[in-house]
Amino acid sequence: EAVLQYRCAAGDWTGALAALERNMRSGLVAKDAYKRQRAVLLTGRALSGEVDAEQSRALVTEALKLSPGLVPAAALAGRLLTEAGQARKAAKVVEAAYAINPHPDLVETYANIAPNESNRDRLARIRNLAKLAPNHPESAMAVARAAIDAQEFATARSSLAPMLTMPTQRMASLMAEVEEKEGGDVGRSREWMRRALQATRDPTWT
């Protein structure tokens, strides 16, 4: 375990993978934990800059087979597939991960799969993504963000409305933007910004 931790801290992903394999053969790690750890290490190597885009795609593809909801792997896979002109496959990868683990990084990747589409078309796609986790705050904020960009302010309001009794900082900031852009109501916008400063912090993803 100490060797594995050292290899990870040093960014030696090849050495860390070898250490994990030894731990598995020695019975030091359960199968489920092994699969998750291998997925994380493969993703770390893909993100390291040590390999080219094709190798990175292979690494994150294996990682997602081991841990389909691993956000960094899905986000990287989505970006790499988009760059390779495989937008449909990129969308499916992100959708599968989002259904397991709704996450802002996945929303960002998904939003950029079709960079030349209109804001309204992007809103339609984001709404479909949100349906995979319909009651999750990330889904509500994703739809609100896309709706603001599309100037569909009623949609943004209705998406955020169920959570505004106890808004997080991001939710309150989105409402401030709605008030400013929809009707230029500076007073209400400032009130929401004040609430944002006092609101509960959103989860910090690591």
N, C-alpha and C positions, 0 to 999 in steps of 0.2 A: 504493500500500500504506500509506503514511504517513497519507494522508487517511482511508482505511478504519479504520485503528487509532485515529485521533483521534476519529472519529465514534462508534466503539464505546465508547471510554473515556468519552465525554461522554453516553452513553446516547441518542445521536441515531440511532435505528434507521432512520428514513426516509432520513436522509442517508447512513448506512452502506450501506443497500440500493442507493441510487443510485450510490455509489462502487463497489460490487461489480459493478453492471451495466456501468459504464464499463470496469472492469478486464476483464470478460468480453469486451466488444466489442473491446477493444484487444489481446486475446490474452494478457493477463498472468496468467490463471488457467486451469488445466485444467478440463474440464467436470465431472469428479467432485468436485474441490475446490470448484468454484462451487456445485454442488448442496448440498453439505454446509454451506458457509458461508451460503448463502441460507436454508437450513433453520434454522440457528442464529440468524440475524438476525431471521427471522420470529418465532421463539420468543421472542427477547428483546423484540420489540415487543409480543407478546401478554402477556408477563409485566410489562410496564412500568407498567400502570395507565392508559395513555394511551387505551385503547380499551375498549369495552363487552364484555360476555360473548359476544355474537353475533359481533362482529368477532374476538375472541380465538379462538373456535372455528374461524372461517374461516382465520385465520393458522396455527394449529397443524395444521389439516387439510392445508393446503398443505405445511407443513414436513414432516409425516410422509410425504407422497407423495414428497418429495425425499430424505428420510432416515428410513426406517421405524423404525430403532432408536434414534432420538434421545430419550433419556430425559426431559429436561425437557418436550419437546413432548408425548410420550405421557402423562406424568403429568398435565400440565395438561389435555390433551384428556379424559382419563379423569374428572377432577374436574368439568370443565364439562359433560360429557355426563351425568354422574350427577346434577348439579344440575338439568339440563334434563329429568330423568326418562327418560333413554335408557340405562338400566343395561346392557342387552345390548350395545349398540353400544360403550359405555365399556369393557366387559370385553374385547371383541374387539380394540379398539385397544391396550389394555395387554398382552394376550396376544401380539399380533404383535410388539410392542417387546421384551417379556421373552424371547421365543424368540431374539432377536438379541443382546440385551444385558441379562442378568439383573442387576437392580439393586434395592436396598432401597426406593427411592422408588416404584418400580413396584409392589412388594409392598404398600406402605402404601396406595397408591391403590386397588389391587385389593381389599384387605381392607375398604375403606370404601365399596365400590360398593353394598352392600346393608346399610346401617347397622342395620336392625331385625332381621336374621336372628340365629339362635342361634349361640353359639360353635362348636357342633358342625357346623352348616351351613357356617360360615365356614371351619372346618378342611377340610371336604370340598372347598370351592372352591379353597383355597390348595393343596391336594394336587394338584388338576388343573393349576393354574398351574405347580407345581414340575415336573410331568411334561414341560413344554416345555424344561426345562434340567435333566435328572435328576441329573447328576453335579456340579452347580455348588454351591459352599458357600452361596450366597444361597438356593438352593432348600431346602437342609437347614435353614438357620436360619429360613426362613419357615414351614416345616412345624412346626418345634419351637416357635416363638412361638405359632402358632395352636393347637397341641396343648396347650401349657401353659394357655392361656386357656380351653380346653375341658376341662381337667383330664384329658386323655388322656396321662398321664405316660410310659407305656410307648412310645407313639408318638414323643414328644419325645426320649426316650433313643435309640430305634432310629434316628431321623433324624440325630442328632448323632454317634452311635457311630463311624462310619467315619473321622471327622476328629479324634477326641479324643486321638490320640497327639501331635498338634501343634496344639492348639486356638488359635484367635485369641481376642482379648479378648472379643468378643461371644459366641463359642461357650462359653467358660468361664463367662461371666456367666449365660447361659441354663441351663447345668448347675447353677450355684449356686441358681438359682430353682427348678429341678426338685427338687433335694434338700430345699430348704426347704418347698416347697408340697406335695410328695407325702407325706413322712413326718415333716416337722418336724425333720429331722436337721441341727441347727445346726452341728455339727462339720464334716460333709462340705460343707455349704454354705459355711462359712468357708474351707475348703481350696480349693474352686473359686474363690472370690473372690480368694484369695491367688494362685492360678494365673493368674487374669485380669489381675492387676496386672503379672505377669511375662511374659505371653503376647505373641505377635506382634500388632501392631496390625492392625486390619482396614483394607482399602483406604479411602483418603479420596477421596470422590467430589466432583468440582468441575464 
